[in-house]
Amino acid sequence: MKRVLPWLLTGAFLAGAWLLNFVTLPENSIEASFVTAGEVGDPVAGRNLVVTVTDVRAADRISDDEGWSAEGTWVVVDLDAASVLDQYGRSLSSAELTAGGRTYRATERGTTFFQSQLVPGVPRSGSLAFELAPDARTGDAVLRLAPQGDTRTDSVLEIAIDLDDIAVQHETTLQPNGWAD
């Protein structure tokens, strides 16, 4: 028994170490975002942001009501958004679209909804525009939205988009920013 006991204890310690390593969270998990997934047309809510993507369009040229326009490989997302808890300093500060293995930030050109001020409980509407690489407007994409640029330890809304289901138009106009219907 004296010879077997050390081997049993060693086996138990190794199994315990393996189990501890298996259940331990990754090193960066303390700063991870709280992701809420949703679909186009459904309201998706996080800690201080609620968004409904109302339409997704693709075009080779976009313009706004103020006369700005640009050619490119564009994906336009129309949405309604509101803050949930408070208004102070709240805007749609993080808007990214991941498509074709690359991540694109919403354009700041033209009159878009990017970085628009949000009001608690009163949705505002507008459009976000993403200029993609010419070969990236196919397949699955994920829209990530957050009320702050630094999304660590905060909620992030993720909406899945199938870019193959979107007909490409020659030109489309961005929705004017305003109060949602």
N, C-alpha and C positions, 0 to 999 in steps of 0.2 A: 504494500500500500504506500510505503514511503517513496517508492520510485514512480508510482502512477500519479500521485497527488500533484507534483510540480507540472507534469504534462497536462493534467486536467485544468489546473489554474491558468497555465499559459494559453491553452485553447480557449478558455472562458474569457481571458483578457483580450485576446486577439479578436474573438467574436464581438465582444463589447466595443472595442475600438472601431471595428468595421461598421457596426451598427451606428455608433456615434458619428462617424464620418458620413454615413448615408443620410442621416436625418438632419445634420447641421446645414443651416441656410448658407448660400453663397456669400462671399465677403461683401459685395455691394448691395445686398438685400436690404440693409438698414435704410438706404436712400431710394429704394425702388418706388416707381410710380404705382398708384392704385388704378388699374385699367378697368374701364367699363366698356364692354363691347355692345354694339348696336347695329342696326340696319337702316338703310335709306328709307325715309318716310316715318320712322318711329322716333319718339323722343328718347334721348339718351341723357342721363343725368349723372353728374359727379358731385363732389363736395360743394363747389360754388359755381357750377356751370350746368345749364341744361340746353341741349341743342337738338333741333330737328332738321335733318338734311331733306329739303323739299324736292330738289332736282339736281341731276348731274348731267352736264353737257360737254361736248367736245367740239372744238372748232380750230380752223387754221388762222383765223383772225378774230380778235376781240376788240370791243370798243366800249366806251361809257357814254353817259348822257352829256358830259362836258366836252366831248370832241376828241378825247384821247383814243388812240387805237394802236394795235401792235400785231404783227404777223408772227406766227410760230406754231408750235405743237401744244395747244392749250387744252386743259381740262378745267371747267368752270363748275363750282359747287355752289348752289343756292341754298341758303339756310336761314333758320330763325334761331336766335340765341338770347338767353337771359342769364343774369347771375342769380344765385339762389339765396345767399346769406347777406351779402353787403354790396354796396356800390362803390365805395371808396377805392379808387385805383384799379378797378376791374375792367379789363378789356380782353378781347380775344387775341392774346399775345403769342400764342403758339399754334401754328397751323401748318402741318406737314402732310405730304402725300407720298407714300412709298409705293413705287411702281417699277417693275422691271429690275428689281434689285437695287434701286437707287432711291434716295429720299430727296424730295423737292420741297422747298419752303414756299408759302404763298407769296405772290408778288406784292410789292408795295407800290407798283406803278398803277396809274389810273385810280379811279374811285372804287376801291374794294372795301369789303367788310373787315379786312385784316386790321387788327388793333383798334377796332371800334369799341367805344365805351358801352358797357353792359349795365342794365338796370335790373334790380331784383324783381322777379315776378312779372315783368312787362317785356315780352319778347321784341327784339329788333330784328330786322331782316336785311339781307344783302347777299353779295356774291364774293366768293374767294376764287382766285384764278391761279393756276399752277402751270408754268411753262415747262414742259417735259422734253426730254431728248426725243428725236424723231422716231426712234424704235421702241419707246416705252409706253405708248398709248394702247397697249393690248394686255390682256391677261388680268389677273387679280391685282387690286390695289387696296391700300389701307389708308384712310384719312385719320390723322391724329390731331385732336384739338384740346387745348388747355387754356385756362385763364391767365397763366403766368408763363413766361419764357423758361424759367427754371422749373421743370416738372418733377424734380426729386421730391419725394414724400408728399406729393399732391396727386389729385385725380387727373387722369387723362382719358378722354373719350376716344374710342376707336370705332370707326364705321367702315365696314367692308364694302368695296365697290368692284363690280365686274366691268372692266373697261370694254370688253368685247360686246357688251349689250348696249353700248352707247353709239348712236349714229353720229358720224363726224359731219358737222355743218361747215359750210364755207366761212360764215361769219356769225357771231353771236354778240349780243349786248349784255353787259353786266347789269344786274338789278341795281337800282338806286338804293342807297342805304336809307332805312326809315323804320317806322314802327310796323310790326308784323300785323297781318290781318286777323 
